[in-house]
Amino acid sequence: MTNFTSEEFPDDPQQLPPARRRRSRRLIVPLGIDERTTILDQLAHRVAPSFDFFLFSFLAGILIGIGLLFNASSIVVLGCIVAPLLAPVFGLALATTIGSWRLFLQNSGGILVAAILTFLGGAVSGLLVRFFHLIGLRMNFSESLLQSHFSVPTLFVLLISSGLLALILTHPEKQPQLISVAFAYTLYPPLAASGFGLSAGVTHTFPDGILVFLVYLIISIVVATIILVVQGFRPVTPFGYTIGGAIALLCTVLLFGVGITGTAINRHFGLPTPLPSPTPSLTPTITRTPTIPPPTLTPTITLSPTRPPTASPTPPPTPTPLFAVIYSNQGEGVLLRDQPGGAVLGSLVNGSLVAILGSPQTIQGSSWVPILLQDGKKGWVKLGYLATTTPSPP
């Protein structure tokens, strides 16, 4: 690994004049070029990825995948505790701030390898699903669906943890392990859930989890870069401003590109959607009743007016409630949303009995149906995930 060249501090900090010593304590980065270069060299060594970083990333992916397998969020948190210190993400922000392509490429390669290992760890855990299917055990994977989608609370944790991690890593005497665990909880579970869903056959987890990971990663780099700029970090050379601007522009383009791709996948743009089959409606029929003429007293033939036949009204048919079952041929269940294409309320496994509350609505090419669950909860699911059934007596 190639790092920044530097020299030792020319002065002992304890022997500096009082005014300069107080000023040095107030500054995050000293104004002296030699001192600045030395601090950058120390930070570059601290954020460089190592073998432990790759090993614990793989172990964290396996533990998070096991937590998704048993639908246990506690095991997912344990996997985030095992995750390594995410200093290379801070290294990307540092490279953007000081304008170093070499440092940026070095940490980008380390994060890419760690992401692949975490993805493979989740995929290894997902292979156990096939074994459970062989022994006839059906499992619920709602935790993997939640971890592979965007969440406002998770985004809040990401903003706070990435900013605090950037502040702590600039102080070698402080320990950032606790903040790194919170930061890992925002990056590692979506990545492991994507690998888990690919090997286990759970729909809407791959590549959704990878897109969530990329968006969260770029946001954390932007937040850490802003924190470093506020602390006083600047490019070492004038050419570094150009490099830093190019890296920042690259992150912005990636953020918008990943966001647009995620929207296209979630909304199923350009994909054929099943059309609802027409349901025959009952039409009322009119029945005619014959009229019996009144008896005559004498055998004389008299002309008597007869009452025209009248149609007796037929009572309208009582609507029969339509039931359906959840059936997804690409996974173990579907998501329940508060409105067509809205926020996720929960998940339903295949075979769940629901009641259809109204006619389908087509939103952006997808047909959605309002349903009622057995516990009284209401929501919307796609029409293609429902199979009608004949209601049976309780």
C-alpha positions as semicolon CSV with decimal commas, in nm:
position;residue;x (nm);y (nm);z (nm)
1;M;0,000;0,000;0,000
2;T;0,130;0,347;-0,089
3;N;0,060;0,626;0,160
4;F;0,143;0,994;0,185
5;T;0,508;1,072;0,253
6;S;0,570;1,281;0,560
7;E;0,826;1,401;0,810
8;E;0,827;1,400;1,190
9;F;0,690;1,695;1,386
10;P;0,965;1,959;1,396
11;D;0,874;2,071;1,748
12;D;0,772;1,901;2,072
13;P;0,411;2,011;2,144
14;Q;0,493;2,044;2,514
15;Q;0,779;2,288;2,439
16;L;0,577;2,523;2,221
17;P;0,493;2,872;2,343
18;P;0,167;2,891;2,542
19;A;-0,018;3,089;2,275
20;R;0,079;2,847;1,997
21;R;0,000;2,546;2,216
22;R;-0,350;2,678;2,288
23;R;-0,400;2,755;1,918
24;S;-0,283;2,405;1,822
25;R;-0,534;2,247;2,059
26;R;-0,819;2,449;1,908
27;L;-0,739;2,342;1,551
28;I;-0,832;2,001;1,418
29;V;-0,563;2,025;1,148
30;P;-0,256;2,245;1,221
31;L;-0,165;2,509;0,969
32;G;0,190;2,387;0,928
33;I;0,243;2,191;0,605
34;D;0,463;1,929;0,773
35;E;0,219;1,881;1,061
36;R;-0,075;1,865;0,820
37;T;0,097;1,604;0,605
38;T;0,182;1,396;0,911
39;I;-0,181;1,395;1,032
40;L;-0,305;1,298;0,685
41;D;-0,048;1,020;0,677
42;Q;-0,172;0,888;1,012
43;L;-0,535;0,902;0,898
44;A;-0,451;0,722;0,573
45;H;-0,291;0,440;0,771
46;R;-0,590;0,423;1,006
47;V;-0,857;0,398;0,734
48;A;-0,670;0,150;0,511
49;P;-0,856;-0,185;0,472
50;S;-0,684;-0,489;0,620
51;F;-0,732;-0,867;0,623
52;D;-0,941;-0,843;0,941
53;F;-1,173;-0,601;0,763
54;F;-1,247;-0,860;0,492
55;L;-1,269;-1,159;0,731
56;F;-1,516;-1,000;0,973
57;S;-1,723;-0,866;0,682
58;F;-1,777;-1,225;0,565
59;L;-1,861;-1,343;0,918
60;A;-2,104;-1,053;0,963
61;G;-2,278;-1,148;0,637
62;I;-2,323;-1,507;0,756
63;L;-2,465;-1,402;1,096
64;I;-2,701;-1,148;0,940
65;G;-2,816;-1,414;0,693
66;I;-2,889;-1,654;0,980
67;G;-3,092;-1,381;1,149
68;L;-3,291;-1,335;0,827
69;L;-3,336;-1,713;0,801
70;F;-3,499;-1,738;1,144
71;N;-3,663;-1,394;1,115
72;A;-3,476;-1,283;1,430
73;S;-3,367;-0,918;1,446
74;S;-3,147;-0,990;1,750
75;I;-2,918;-1,214;1,541
76;V;-2,906;-0,939;1,276
77;V;-2,782;-0,695;1,544
78;L;-2,524;-0,955;1,653
79;G;-2,394;-0,968;1,298
80;C;-2,355;-0,589;1,298
81;I;-2,157;-0,612;1,624
82;V;-1,922;-0,864;1,461
83;A;-1,881;-0,631;1,159
84;P;-1,541;-0,459;1,136
85;L;-1,466;-0,091;1,186
86;L;-1,595;0,081;0,873
87;A;-1,299;0,318;0,850
88;P;-1,256;0,268;0,469
89;V;-1,586;0,451;0,417
90;F;-1,433;0,742;0,606
91;G;-1,127;0,697;0,382
92;L;-1,342;0,769;0,075
93;A;-1,462;1,091;0,235
94;L;-1,104;1,183;0,327
95;A;-0,990;1,116;-0,032
96;T;-1,270;1,337;-0,162
97;T;-1,178;1,616;0,079
98;I;-0,800;1,623;0,016
99;G;-0,834;1,533;-0,355
100;S;-0,639;1,204;-0,367
101;W;-0,730;0,959;-0,644
102;R;-0,491;0,699;-0,506
103;L;-0,653;0,698;-0,162
104;F;-1,001;0,696;-0,319
105;L;-0,928;0,395;-0,543
106;Q;-0,754;0,210;-0,261
107;N;-1,049;0,238;-0,023
108;S;-1,303;0,183;-0,302
109;G;-1,139;-0,150;-0,381
110;G;-1,144;-0,249;-0,014
111;I;-1,513;-0,163;0,023
112;L;-1,596;-0,350;-0,299
113;V;-1,424;-0,668;-0,176
114;A;-1,591;-0,638;0,168
115;A;-1,932;-0,587;0,002
116;I;-1,886;-0,899;-0,211
117;L;-1,787;-1,103;0,095
118;T;-2,088;-0,977;0,291
119;F;-2,315;-1,061;-0,003
120;L;-2,167;-1,412;-0,022
121;G;-2,210;-1,457;0,354
122;G;-2,582;-1,383;0,323
123;A;-2,606;-1,615;0,021
124;V;-2,446;-1,901;0,217
125;S;-2,709;-1,863;0,490
126;G;-2,983;-1,854;0,226
127;L;-2,884;-2,199;0,101
128;L;-3,018;-2,343;0,427
129;V;-3,370;-2,252;0,314
130;R;-3,362;-2,530;0,056
131;F;-3,273;-2,780;0,329
132;F;-3,568;-2,667;0,542
133;H;-3,796;-2,702;0,239
134;L;-3,680;-3,059;0,190
135;I;-3,784;-3,153;0,544
136;G;-4,122;-2,981;0,498
137;L;-4,059;-2,674;0,716
138;R;-4,211;-2,349;0,588
139;M;-4,062;-2,024;0,717
140;N;-4,148;-1,654;0,711
141;F;-3,892;-1,413;0,563
142;S;-4,052;-1,078;0,643
143;E;-3,730;-0,953;0,809
144;S;-3,537;-0,990;0,481
145;L;-3,804;-0,790;0,298
146;L;-3,786;-0,509;0,555
147;Q;-3,404;-0,497;0,553
148;S;-3,387;-0,470;0,173
149;H;-3,611;-0,161;0,150
150;F;-3,560;0,203;0,240
151;S;-3,657;0,313;0,591
152;V;-3,676;0,663;0,737
153;P;-3,550;0,557;1,087
154;T;-3,257;0,374;0,927
155;L;-3,173;0,682;0,721
156;F;-3,175;0,891;1,040
157;V;-2,934;0,647;1,209
158;L;-2,713;0,661;0,899
159;L;-2,686;1,040;0,906
160;I;-2,601;1,054;1,277
161;S;-2,358;0,759;1,282
162;S;-2,166;0,861;0,968
163;G;-2,121;1,216;1,099
164;L;-2,004;1,099;1,442
165;L;-1,769;0,843;1,287
166;A;-1,605;1,116;1,079
167;L;-1,559;1,326;1,394
168;I;-1,417;1,043;1,606
169;L;-1,174;0,905;1,348
170;T;-0,992;1,239;1,335
171;H;-0,908;1,194;1,704
172;P;-0,676;0,892;1,747
173;E;-0,730;0,884;2,123
174;K;-1,104;0,809;2,090
175;Q;-1,260;0,467;2,025
176;P;-1,518;0,459;1,742
177;Q;-1,633;0,095;1,782
178;L;-1,978;0,176;1,925
179;I;-2,058;0,429;1,652
180;S;-1,926;0,186;1,391
181;V;-2,180;-0,079;1,506
182;A;-2,468;0,166;1,448
183;F;-2,315;0,258;1,112
184;A;-2,277;-0,109;1,014
185;Y;-2,646;-0,170;1,096
186;T;-2,738;0,063;0,807
187;L;-2,501;-0,085;0,544
188;Y;-2,453;-0,457;0,608
189;P;-2,815;-0,589;0,650
190;P;-2,939;-0,468;0,305
191;L;-2,634;-0,622;0,139
192;A;-2,666;-0,955;0,323
193;A;-3,044;-0,958;0,260
194;S;-2,980;-0,923;-0,113
195;G;-2,751;-1,230;-0,116
196;F;-2,989;-1,419;0,113
197;G;-3,287;-1,350;-0,113
198;L;-3,095;-1,452;-0,426
199;S;-3,000;-1,795;-0,293
200;A;-3,324;-1,856;-0,098
201;G;-3,557;-1,746;-0,379
202;V;-3,719;-1,460;-0,184
203;T;-3,852;-1,200;-0,426
204;H;-3,807;-0,822;-0,387
205;T;-3,473;-0,860;-0,204
206;F;-3,233;-0,885;-0,499
207;P;-3,127;-0,644;-0,639
208;D;-3,328;-0,414;-0,409
209;G;-3,085;-0,466;-0,118
210;I;-2,783;-0,377;-0,334
211;L;-2,949;-0,052;-0,444
212;V;-3,029;0,039;-0,083
213;F;-2,667;-0,033;0,015
214;L;-2,528;0,189;-0,265
215;V;-2,759;0,479;-0,179
216;Y;-2,675;0,458;0,193
217;L;-2,302;0,434;0,113
218;I;-2,303;0,746;-0,107
219;I;-2,506;0,941;0,150
220;S;-2,258;0,846;0,425
221;I;-1,964;0,959;0,208
222;V;-2,131;1,295;0,145
223;V;-2,204;1,345;0,517
224;A;-1,849;1,251;0,621
225;T;-1,703;1,482;0,355
226;I;-1,908;1,774;0,486
227;I;-1,789;1,703;0,842
228;L;-1,423;1,697;0,729
229;V;-1,460;2,023;0,537
230;V;-1,617;2,189;0,843
231;Q;-1,322;2,068;1,054
232;G;-1,077;2,241;0,821
233;F;-0,948;1,964;0,594
234;R;-0,845;2,093;0,252
235;P;-0,654;1,954;-0,049
236;V;-0,278;1,945;-0,003
237;T;-0,212;2,081;-0,355
238;P;-0,420;2,313;-0,578
239;F;-0,473;2,023;-0,818
240;G;-0,646;1,839;-0,533
241;Y;-0,946;2,073;-0,562
242;T;-1,006;1,944;-0,915
243;I;-0,977;1,582;-0,804
244;G;-1,208;1,638;-0,507
245;G;-1,465;1,807;-0,729
246;A;-1,452;1,520;-0,978
247;I;-1,500;1,263;-0,700
248;A;-1,791;1,461;-0,554
249;L;-1,951;1,483;-0,900
250;L;-1,905;1,109;-0,947
251;C;-2,080;1,038;-0,614
252;T;-2,368;1,268;-0,711
253;V;-2,415;1,096;-1,048
254;L;-2,406;0,753;-0,884
255;L;-2,662;0,863;-0,624
256;F;-2,911;0,981;-0,888
257;G;-2,845;0,681;-1,112
258;V;-2,899;0,431;-0,832
259;G;-3,211;0,616;-0,717
260;I;-3,366;0,611;-1,064
261;T;-3,280;0,243;-1,110
262;G;-3,435;0,156;-0,773
263;T;-3,754;0,342;-0,864
264;A;-3,778;0,158;-1,194
265;I;-3,738;-0,180;-1,026
266;N;-3,984;-0,106;-0,743
267;R;-4,250;0,031;-0,983
268;H;-4,190;-0,241;-1,247
269;F;-4,153;0,014;-1,530
270;G;-4,147;-0,150;-1,874
271;L;-4,257;-0,489;-1,742
272;P;-4,582;-0,659;-1,849
273;T;-4,849;-0,650;-1,580
274;P;-5,136;-0,900;-1,554
275;L;-5,470;-0,764;-1,673
276;P;-5,776;-0,828;-1,455
277;S;-6,023;-1,075;-1,606
278;P;-6,378;-0,939;-1,649
279;T;-6,626;-1,061;-1,390
280;P;-6,978;-1,137;-1,522
281;S;-7,248;-0,930;-1,355
282;L;-7,593;-1,063;-1,265
283;T;-7,884;-0,908;-1,462
284;P;-8,237;-0,914;-1,310
285;T;-8,501;-1,116;-1,506
286;I;-8,871;-1,030;-1,526
287;T;-9,120;-1,318;-1,478
288;R;-9,481;-1,298;-1,600
289;T;-9,769;-1,453;-1,401
290;P;-10,085;-1,571;-1,584
291;T;-10,415;-1,400;-1,494
292;I;-10,724;-1,622;-1,428
293;P;-11,048;-1,466;-1,558
294;P;-11,333;-1,435;-1,299
295;P;-11,613;-1,701;-1,320
296;T;-11,941;-1,601;-1,484
297;L;-12,285;-1,669;-1,327
298;T;-12,470;-1,731;-1,652
299;P;-12,358;-1,924;-1,950
300;T;-12,400;-1,612;-2,161
301;I;-12,086;-1,493;-2,319
302;T;-11,993;-1,149;-2,199
303;L;-11,694;-0,948;-2,283
304;S;-11,502;-0,869;-1,967
305;P;-11,187;-0,661;-1,960
306;T;-10,882;-0,852;-1,849
307;R;-10,602;-0,705;-1,651
308;P;-10,275;-0,684;-1,849
309;P;-9,998;-0,905;-1,716
310;T;-9,786;-0,730;-1,460
311;A;-9,423;-0,806;-1,389
312;S;-9,355;-0,892;-1,028
313;P;-9,032;-0,731;-0,903
314;T;-8,755;-0,975;-0,833
315;P;-8,541;-0,888;-0,527
316;P;-8,188;-0,788;-0,623
317;P;-7,928;-1,058;-0,568
318;T;-7,739;-1,037;-0,243
319;P;-7,369;-0,978;-0,316
320;T;-7,157;-1,272;-0,205
321;P;-6,825;-1,171;-0,043
322;L;-6,529;-1,266;-0,263
323;F;-6,242;-1,437;-0,089
324;A;-5,891;-1,498;-0,219
325;V;-5,566;-1,648;-0,104
326;I;-5,216;-1,504;-0,128
327;Y;-5,011;-1,683;-0,391
328;S;-4,669;-1,573;-0,523
329;N;-4,492;-1,811;-0,756
330;Q;-4,164;-1,621;-0,712
331;G;-4,132;-1,631;-0,333
332;E;-4,291;-1,715;0,000
333;G;-4,527;-1,416;0,025
334;V;-4,602;-1,054;-0,067
335;L;-4,591;-0,711;0,096
336;L;-4,900;-0,533;0,233
337;R;-4,904;-0,157;0,166
338;D;-5,119;0,128;0,298
339;Q;-5,207;0,243;-0,056
340;P;-5,117;0,140;-0,412
341;G;-4,738;0,151;-0,425
342;G;-4,726;0,316;-0,078
343;A;-4,548;0,239;0,249
344;V;-4,505;-0,121;0,363
345;L;-4,743;-0,226;0,645
346;G;-4,625;-0,584;0,672
347;S;-4,598;-0,908;0,478
348;L;-4,831;-1,198;0,400
349;V;-4,718;-1,555;0,341
350;N;-4,854;-1,777;0,066
351;G;-5,186;-1,938;0,155
352;S;-5,316;-1,650;0,371
353;L;-5,696;-1,606;0,332
354;V;-5,812;-1,247;0,262
355;A;-6,137;-1,076;0,159
356;I;-6,149;-0,843;-0,142
357;L;-6,309;-0,509;-0,048
358;G;-6,345;-0,342;-0,387
359;S;-6,260;-0,336;-0,754
360;P;-5,900;-0,315;-0,876
361;Q;-5,731;0,018;-0,936
362;T;-5,457;0,060;-1,195
363;I;-5,169;0,283;-1,079
364;Q;-4,873;0,335;-1,316
365;G;-4,943;0,015;-1,505
366;S;-4,994;-0,207;-1,197
367;S;-5,336;-0,328;-1,072
368;W;-5,390;-0,303;-0,694
369;V;-5,680;-0,450;-0,492
370;P;-5,799;-0,346;-0,142
371;I;-5,813;-0,645;0,093
372;L;-5,922;-0,723;0,450
373;L;-5,717;-0,957;0,669
374;Q;-5,861;-1,198;0,927
375;D;-5,740;-0,973;1,211
376;G;-5,929;-0,673;1,072
377;K;-5,628;-0,499;0,914
378;K;-5,681;-0,344;0,570
379;G;-5,429;-0,277;0,296
380;W;-5,347;-0,307;-0,073
381;V;-5,170;-0,583;-0,269
382;K;-5,114;-0,643;-0,638
383;L;-5,388;-0,829;-0,823
384;G;-5,140;-1,077;-0,970
385;Y;-5,065;-1,212;-0,620
386;L;-5,429;-1,315;-0,546
387;A;-5,600;-1,641;-0,631
388;T;-5,980;-1,651;-0,583
389;T;-6,132;-1,933;-0,386
390;T;-6,479;-2,056;-0,286
391;P;-6,581;-1,946;0,066
392;S;-6,634;-2,235;0,308
393;P;-6,864;-2,232;0,618
394;P;-6,683;-2,158;0,945
